[in-house]
Each structure stands twice: as C-alpha cells, then as structure tokens.
Amino acid sequence: MHYNFDEIVDRSRSDSAKWTYYDKSPLPLWVADMDFRSPEPVIRALTERVTHGVFGYGMPPLVLAETICQRMQDLYQWEVTPGQIIYVPSIVSGFNIACRTVGEPGDEVLVQTPVYPPFLTAPKFQDRVLATADLTLVPNGKTIRYEIDYDRFEAAITPKTQIFLLCNPHNPIGRGFSREEQLCLADICLRHDITICSDEIHSDLLLGGTTHIPMATLSPEIADRCITLIAPSKTFNMPGLACGIAIIQNDKLRRAYEKTMRGLTGHINIMGYTAALAAYTEGGEWLTQLLAYLTANRDFVIHYINDNLPGVTTTFPESTYLAWLDCRQTGIEGNPFQFFLTEANVALNDGQAFGSAGQGFVRLNFGCPRSILVQALDQMRDALNRI
Ligand SMILES: Cc1ncc(COP(=O)(O)O)c(C=O)c1O
C-alpha cells in the first residue's frame, strides 16, 4: 500500500496539543509528534476493537510481549524473554520510575545536556539531584554535531551518582551513539557502579540507513545494569495511546522497578496494547515509507537552512525527526524561540528548556507534510530578512 505523507490532515480542531496550545495558531513545528496518520493496520485494529464495544480492564497480551521479544531478536539479535518486559504508561514515567527505584532521596542522576526537558525534571520530581555533563558542540562542514567528552562525563560523577539517564538516539541532537561511544560510557558506569536507564524511544526513526545499537546488547555485564525504554509511540505516531515498554533483564532490578510502580502507574490503556500489536506486526511497510519521507524532509531542511536562513546552523539528524538549530549568529536580539513565534508565526521548541547549553537554540520538528515545512521555513526566512 502506498502512503501519502504529503496529505494535510486537519488537526486544528482535534485535541492535538501541537495544534491547539498557542492562541494565534502559529505553524506548529514543536512537540514531538508527527502530522501523519498512523499505519492503516493500526487504524483498522483500533476500529475493530472499538466496534467490539466492551472496554473492561485489560491484561497485557502475551502475544504482544512475544512480538516485542521477536522484534528485539530480529533487529539486534538481542534475546529478551516476555518476563523481562514491563509496560509503562509513558516513557517519561518509565524514566521517572527508574530514578525513584535506584538509590535514595538526595542521590544524583546524571544526564547529558542539551537534552529532552523531562530528563532535567525527573530527578527533582523523584527527590533526587540532577547532575549534568554537557555534550561538546563541534562544527561539521556546514552543519553542527555533538560529541561526548568522557573526562567531563566522569568528572560529573560523585559517590552519590546512582543512575545515568541516557537518551539514545538523542533528542535534540539527533544522533545515535556508536558502539564505541556507548562502550566508553558503559565502562565509566561500571567502574562507578552506576545503573543505566537508556531511553531508546527514537530507535526506529533511523534516517538514511543509519543503525541503532541498544546499550543492553553490548555485553551481559552491561545488560545487567540496564533499564531499556522503547515504545511504538514515536515510530508509528501514536503517543496519545500511551503504551511504553521497559526491558529489564536483571531480576532484582526488575522487581525493584515493579515495586516502585505499585499503586502509582495504573493500567495501560487497552487501545494502546491493540495499537502496539498492530504496529509491530503490520506497520513495517508504512515505516519504510515514512523513513524515506523523513529522510527527504531532513535533507530539505538542511539545504534550506544553509541557503536561506543566514546565521542559522543545524545539526544533521541521523535519527528522530528533530533538527536542532544554532541561532546565535543570526543577529536576533533575545530568545530565538520567541522571535520565530512572534515574527514568523512559527512555534518551535525553546532551546533553553533543554538545559543551559541550549541557550540561543531552537528545536524544529520536521515530521510533517513538506508543504507545511516549506511554509514555516519561508516565514522564518522572511522574519530573519526583516532584522
Ligand atoms: C527522548 C524522549 N523520551 C520520551 C519522550 C516522551 O515519551 P512518552 O510520551 O511516552 O512519555 C520523548 C518525546 O518527545 C522523547 O523525545
């Protein structure tokens, strides 16, 4: 089946946060969902489930767990058993549970910045203390790229550091970390007896043929201290259905994680299970076409920025549908997010929400039909030209 990602689906009169949050209806290229319909098999499975008409308490379907295990085997030759899978209502709650499970109140949680804002708030929400290690920004031809400074990473560790929240592929920098990079990070964590919670929600969104390596596949020793978080939500554009997956192979850690969840996280939405199963079993064709479309959008964004947005430099996203724009040389006075919102009527994400390393940056979501992207970029170009 051919999917038409150029189609404009009117979300302005739906319950979409992306399309209804702002008063003056700017073009929304902010929150990380896409403006595309989910795969047809997902819509069909949900329709059938709705038609059944009885929406009582659900049970996690064994067939879903088996499907996830098979998927891990097929994609990464990673042996996971159904008993090692725990469902969570969302990945954000998944890493908040991880923070609360490991260590004691007052212990430290390490993250690499700039990073998806809920990584910065999770420690505080769970009575922990945030510790940050900035990634290093390096020029990369006409684009920018981030690399890991291992000395800085290790220097951020104290005897109170209990858990490292890894974002891989990383939001907002759009990189998937290589085997070597992950091995270096894991080696440091092993030496300091630190648990790793690896948020791999973007791991299926691989652009231009890049690959993903789950942290837990690097060695049994690393798997033993890993909490891996994955979900069909970003991949198949269904985050509103709230079905996330934690894979924890260490029995003691998994039991502790489940204990933290007791009485707090509630049931997974039955529609989430239905959609996840349909997406993982029948969504492959859609995903292949989506990745081609996103890769073309990514390339378009990079060329457009280089040619038309003076002073703006972007990352070259290898994964995700998020570009991270350095606006510090544009001549914009003040916050570029505010500038583009008021002067271009385009809503991006404010870089400073991603940590102080994000000051002067904005995040742009290119998971939308090309025509919306062109219109937003044209409006940004015109606003910059008026400076
Ligand atoms: C790295 C990362 N983790 C988690 C989430 C949110 O996941 P959920 O909606 O399942 O909490 C996002 C959404 O943008 C994300 O980029």
The ligand as an SDF file (V2000), in Angstrom:
LIG
                    3D

 16 16  0  0  0  0  0  0  0  0999 V2000
   13.6890   11.0080   24.2920 C   0  0  0  0  0  0  0  0  0  0  0  0
   12.2310   11.0330   24.5970 C   0  0  0  0  0  0  0  0  0  0  0  0
   11.7410   10.2870   25.6070 N   0  0  0  0  0  0  0  0  0  0  0  0
   10.4230   10.2780   25.8910 C   0  0  0  0  0  0  0  0  0  0  0  0
    9.5370   11.0500   25.1770 C   0  0  0  0  0  0  0  0  0  0  0  0
    8.0880   11.0410   25.5460 C   0  0  0  0  0  0  0  0  0  0  0  0
    7.5980    9.7590   25.5810 O   0  0  0  0  0  0  0  0  0  0  0  0
    6.1860    9.4770   26.2860 P   0  0  0  0  0  0  0  0  0  0  0  0
    5.1860   10.3300   25.6030 O   0  0  0  0  0  0  0  0  0  0  0  0
    5.9880    8.0190   26.0870 O   0  0  0  0  0  0  0  0  0  0  0  0
    6.3640    9.8460   27.7140 O   0  0  0  0  0  0  0  0  0  0  0  0
   10.0010   11.8470   24.1270 C   0  0  0  0  0  0  0  0  0  0  0  0
    9.0800   12.7010   23.3790 C   0  0  0  0  0  0  0  0  0  0  0  0
    9.4540   13.5750   22.6770 O   0  0  0  0  0  0  0  0  0  0  0  0
   11.3750   11.8340   23.8340 C   0  0  0  0  0  0  0  0  0  0  0  0
   11.8740   12.5580   22.8310 O   0  0  0  0  0  0  0  0  0  0  0  0
  1  2  1  0
  2  3  1  0
  2 15  2  0
  3  4  2  0
  4  5  1  0
  5  6  1  0
  5 12  2  0
  6  7  1  0
  7  8  1  0
  8  9  2  0
  8 10  1  0
  8 11  1  0
 12 13  1  0
 12 15  1  0
 13 14  2  0
 15 16  1  0
M  END
$$$$
